[in-house]
Amino acid sequence: METFPQQPSPENIETEIARLLENLDDYDGEFFKKLSPELQDAWYDAEMEAEVGKDRVKAKEELEKFLKFLEEQKKAAG
């Protein structure tokens, strides 16, 4: 029998978003202060979308992308 990809449950999405927000909180304030005003705004937008956005799947995906970007920035900064 062929199996189809399962859509994640709303609870699983919320759990994943909470985990990602914890990862975002792991970045210290000094790292945030070193970002440009535009990146600080992007941080705020990603965080607010994750907390209150209506499209939870999109919010999770955007937060994942932003965290990946931050990790790249952190590595580049040394």
CYANA upper distance limits for C-alpha pairs under 8 A (distance plus 0.5 A):
  8 PRO  CA     12 ASN  CA      6.66
  8 PRO  CA     13 ILE  CA      7.02
  9 SER  CA     13 ILE  CA      6.86
 10 PRO  CA     14 GLU  CA      6.70
 11 GLU  CA     15 THR  CA      6.64
 12 ASN  CA     16 GLU  CA      6.63
 13 ILE  CA     17 ILE  CA      6.63
 13 ILE  CA     56 ARG  CA      7.55
 13 ILE  CA     57 VAL  CA      7.39
 13 ILE  CA     60 LYS  CA      7.80
 14 GLU  CA     18 ALA  CA      6.63
 14 GLU  CA     56 ARG  CA      8.14
 15 THR  CA     19 ARG  CA      6.80
 16 GLU  CA     20 LEU  CA      6.67
 16 GLU  CA     60 LYS  CA      7.96
 17 ILE  CA     21 LEU  CA      6.59
 17 ILE  CA     50 ALA  CA      7.06
 17 ILE  CA     59 ALA  CA      8.46
 17 ILE  CA     60 LYS  CA      6.13
 17 ILE  CA     63 LEU  CA      8.34
 18 ALA  CA     22 GLU  CA      6.80
 19 ARG  CA     23 ASN  CA      6.90
 20 LEU  CA     24 LEU  CA      6.77
 20 LEU  CA     60 LYS  CA      8.47
 20 LEU  CA     63 LEU  CA      7.53
 20 LEU  CA     64 GLU  CA      7.59
 20 LEU  CA     67 LEU  CA      8.45
 21 LEU  CA     25 ASP  CA      6.73
 21 LEU  CA     47 GLU  CA      7.71
 21 LEU  CA     50 ALA  CA      8.17
 21 LEU  CA     63 LEU  CA      8.46
 22 GLU  CA     26 ASP  CA      6.88
 23 ASN  CA     27 TYR  CA      7.81
 23 ASN  CA     67 LEU  CA      8.34
 24 LEU  CA     67 LEU  CA      7.27
 27 TYR  CA     31 PHE  CA      7.00
 27 TYR  CA     32 PHE  CA      7.87
 28 ASP  CA     32 PHE  CA      7.17
 29 GLY  CA     33 LYS  CA      6.66
 30 GLU  CA     34 LYS  CA      6.86
 31 PHE  CA     35 LEU  CA      7.31
 32 PHE  CA     40 GLN  CA      7.31
 35 LEU  CA     39 LEU  CA      6.31
 35 LEU  CA     40 GLN  CA      6.59
 36 SER  CA     40 GLN  CA      6.72
 37 PRO  CA     41 ASP  CA      6.66
 38 GLU  CA     42 ALA  CA      6.74
 39 LEU  CA     43 TRP  CA      6.57
 40 GLN  CA     44 TYR  CA      6.80
 41 ASP  CA     45 ASP  CA      6.61
 42 ALA  CA     46 ALA  CA      6.57
 43 TRP  CA     47 GLU  CA      6.62
 43 TRP  CA     66 PHE  CA      7.99
 44 TYR  CA     48 MET  CA      6.53
 45 ASP  CA     49 GLU  CA      6.47
 46 ALA  CA     50 ALA  CA      6.66
 46 ALA  CA     59 ALA  CA      7.96
 46 ALA  CA     62 GLU  CA      7.04
 46 ALA  CA     63 LEU  CA      6.10
 46 ALA  CA     66 PHE  CA      7.55
 47 GLU  CA     51 GLU  CA      6.74
 47 GLU  CA     63 LEU  CA      7.68
 48 MET  CA     52 VAL  CA      6.45
 48 MET  CA     53 GLY  CA      7.59
 49 GLU  CA     53 GLY  CA      4.91
 49 GLU  CA     59 ALA  CA      6.02
 50 ALA  CA     56 ARG  CA      7.75
 50 ALA  CA     59 ALA  CA      5.44
 50 ALA  CA     60 LYS  CA      6.86
 50 ALA  CA     63 LEU  CA      7.22
 53 GLY  CA     59 ALA  CA      6.81
 55 ASP  CA     59 ALA  CA      6.68
 56 ARG  CA     60 LYS  CA      6.62
 57 VAL  CA     61 GLU  CA      6.75
 58 LYS  CA     62 GLU  CA      6.55
 59 ALA  CA     63 LEU  CA      6.62
 60 LYS  CA     64 GLU  CA      6.66
 61 GLU  CA     65 LYS  CA      6.76
 62 GLU  CA     66 PHE  CA      6.65
 63 LEU  CA     67 LEU  CA      6.59
 64 GLU  CA     68 LYS  CA      6.70
 65 LYS  CA     69 PHE  CA      6.71
 66 PHE  CA     70 LEU  CA      6.66
 67 LEU  CA     71 GLU  CA      6.65
 68 LYS  CA     72 GLU  CA      6.85
 69 PHE  CA     73 GLN  CA      6.76
 70 LEU  CA     74 LYS  CA      6.55
 71 GLU  CA     75 LYS  CA      6.70
 72 GLU  CA     76 ALA  CA      6.64
 73 GLN  CA     77 ALA  CA      6.63
 74 LYS  CA     78 GLY  CA      6.84
